[in-house]
Amino acid sequence: MANLIKILNSHQTDKQFVRFCLIGILNTAVDLSFYYIFTRHLGFVGELIFIAKGISFIIATFNSFLFNRFWTFKKEGGFLWKELFTFYTVIGSGIFINIGVHFLDVNFFGINDLASSIVSAGFTAVWGFVLAKYIVFK
């Protein structure tokens, strides 16, 4: 445990976490931009908005995978499908952290639901970073 704390407090880890968060912000913009294009310009309306959201999410998270792999964690070597699968597993697991923190904040700590969304996003970012650093892009 002491070794993990030492690693997480390193300058390299700080730099990687900042990059990870910047990519998260970029990917939010990518997600919203593609969703906007699909729903406002390409006719994804009604029930199709959910398909648009799915496609925009996949584009944004694949963007996240590439930027984190090559820029944040400086991973070299050929593209690995296993790595991509592991990345999407981490992304998928993050929803449980996000919803769990949100549930606890609202129901047990009395935090406003919108404020809790920010708090839960923070927990999810840390969760995603640690798993990306030590499992996906190790």
C-alpha positions in Angstrom: 0.0 0.0 0.0 2.8 2.4 0.8 4.4 1.8 -2.6 1.1 2.6 -4.3 0.8 5.9 -2.4 4.4 6.7 -3.3 3.7 6.0 -7.0 0.5 8.0 -7.0 2.3 11.0 -5.4 5.1 11.0 -8.1 5.5 13.9 -10.5 5.0 11.6 -13.5 1.7 10.5 -12.0 0.6 14.1 -11.4 1.4 14.9 -15.0 -0.5 11.9 -16.3 -3.5 12.7 -14.2 -3.7 16.2 -15.6 -3.4 14.8 -19.1 -6.1 12.2 -18.3 -8.4 14.9 -17.1 -7.7 17.2 -20.1 -8.5 14.3 -22.4 -11.7 13.7 -20.4 -12.7 17.4 -21.0 -11.8 17.0 -24.7 -13.9 13.8 -25.0 -16.9 15.4 -23.4 -16.7 18.1 -26.1 -16.3 15.3 -28.8 -19.3 13.5 -27.4 -21.5 16.5 -27.3 -20.3 17.7 -30.7 -21.1 14.5 -32.5 -24.4 14.1 -30.6 -25.3 17.7 -31.7 -24.4 16.9 -35.4 -26.3 13.7 -35.4 -29.5 15.1 -33.8 -29.5 18.6 -35.2 -28.1 18.1 -38.7 -28.3 14.4 -39.7 -31.9 13.7 -38.7 -31.4 11.5 -35.6 -34.7 12.5 -33.9 -37.3 10.8 -31.7 -36.1 7.3 -30.7 -33.0 7.7 -32.8 -31.5 10.2 -30.3 -30.4 7.1 -28.3 -28.6 5.7 -31.3 -27.0 9.1 -31.8 -25.9 9.1 -28.1 -24.5 5.6 -28.4 -22.5 6.5 -31.5 -21.2 9.8 -30.0 -20.2 7.9 -26.9 -18.2 5.3 -28.8 -16.5 8.0 -30.9 -15.5 10.0 -27.8 -14.3 7.0 -25.8 -12.3 5.6 -28.7 -10.7 9.1 -28.9 -10.0 8.8 -25.2 -8.4 5.4 -25.7 -6.1 6.7 -28.4 -5.1 9.9 -26.6 -4.6 8.2 -23.3 -2.6 5.4 -24.9 -0.2 7.5 -26.8 -0.1 10.9 -25.0 -1.0 10.3 -21.3 0.7 6.9 -20.7 3.1 7.0 -23.7 2.3 3.4 -24.5 4.3 2.0 -27.5 3.8 -1.0 -29.6 1.1 -2.2 -31.8 -2.6 -1.8 -31.2 -4.0 -4.6 -29.1 -7.6 -5.6 -29.1 -7.3 -6.9 -25.6 -6.1 -3.5 -24.4 -9.1 -1.9 -26.1 -11.5 -4.4 -24.5 -9.9 -3.8 -21.1 -10.3 -0.1 -21.6 -14.0 -0.4 -22.4 -14.4 -2.7 -19.3 -12.9 0.1 -17.2 -15.2 2.7 -18.8 -18.2 0.4 -18.1 -17.2 -0.2 -14.5 -17.0 3.6 -14.0 -20.7 3.9 -14.3 -21.2 1.9 -11.1 -18.8 4.2 -9.2 -20.5 7.2 -10.7 -24.0 6.0 -9.8 -22.9 4.6 -6.4 -21.3 7.9 -5.3 -24.3 9.8 -6.5 -26.7 7.6 -4.6 -24.7 7.9 -1.4 -24.3 11.7 -1.8 -28.0 12.3 -2.3 -29.6 9.7 0.0 -27.1 9.6 2.9 -25.2 12.9 2.9 -28.0 15.2 1.6 -26.0 16.7 -1.2 -27.8 18.4 -4.0 -28.1 16.0 -7.0 -26.4 18.5 -9.4 -23.5 19.0 -7.0 -23.3 15.3 -6.5 -23.0 14.9 -10.3 -19.7 16.9 -10.1 -18.5 14.9 -7.0 -19.3 11.6 -8.6 -17.6 12.6 -11.8 -14.5 13.3 -9.8 -14.6 9.9 -8.1 -15.1 8.3 -11.5 -12.1 10.2 -13.0 -9.8 9.0 -10.2 -11.2 5.4 -10.6 -10.7 5.5 -14.4 -7.2 7.0 -14.1 -5.9 4.4 -11.6 -7.3 1.5 -13.6 -6.0 2.9 -16.9 -2.6 3.5 -15.5 -2.2 0.2 -13.7 -4.3 -2.2 -15.7 -5.1 -1.0 -19.2 -1.9 0.8 -20.2 0.6 -0.8 -17.7 
